[in-house]
């Protein structure tokens, strides 16, 4: 079973689409940036940078999902 992060569990509870998005994978691929952003947010005592980072990750995951779906539809046709 894939380990879920505290970041994505609330997303998956809020909307089932997040069960299909590889958010953890994208975070792992950007691990250095993830920790850098966490440090910036912690130092500033302000979460905006982290929220913006996570929104970019989610947007990228959605774009990947859309691309995959489009390719699958083209192959099926």
N, C-alpha and C positions, 0 to 999 in steps of 0.2 A: 504494500500500500504506500502511495506517495505521501511523504511528509508535507503537511500543510503549515503555512506560516501564520502568525497572528495577524498579518496584513491581509491575507486573502480569505480567511475564514469568514469574517463579517461580510465580505463581498458575496461569497457563495451562499450565505444564508439570505442575503438581500435579493439576489437575482440568480436563478439557475444558470444563466448564460456563463457565469464565471466558473461553473464546473467544467466548461469546455475550453476555457482560455488558459494558455500556458504561462500565467503570470509569474509563477515561481521560477520557471525556466528562464524567462526574460530577466528576472531579477538576478538570478544566478549568473547569467551571461554578462550582466552589468554590475557585478558584485562590488568592484572597486568604487564605482560611481555611487552605488547604494550606500556604502559606508561613509563615503565623503559627504554625501548629502545629509545623512543622519548626524554626522559631526557638526556640520554647518547649522542644522536645525537645533541641535542640542546647545551649541554655543550661543546662538541667538535667542534661545528659549522661545522659538517661534517655528511653527510647523509648516509654514507656507512652502518652503523649498522642497520639503519631503512630499507634501501633497502634490505639488507640481510634477515632481519626478514620478510619483506613482501614477498620476494621470497620463503622463507620456508613455509609461510602460503599458498601461491599460489600452491606450489608443493604439500603440504598436501591436499589441496582442489582437485587438479587434481588426486592424488592417490585415494582419497575417491570416486571421480566420476568414475574412472576406476574400482574400486572394486565393486561399485554399479552396473555398467553396466555388469560386468562379472557375478555377482550373478543373475541379471535379465535374462541374456542369459541362464544361467544354469537352472533356474527355468522354463523358457519358453520351453527349449528343453525337 
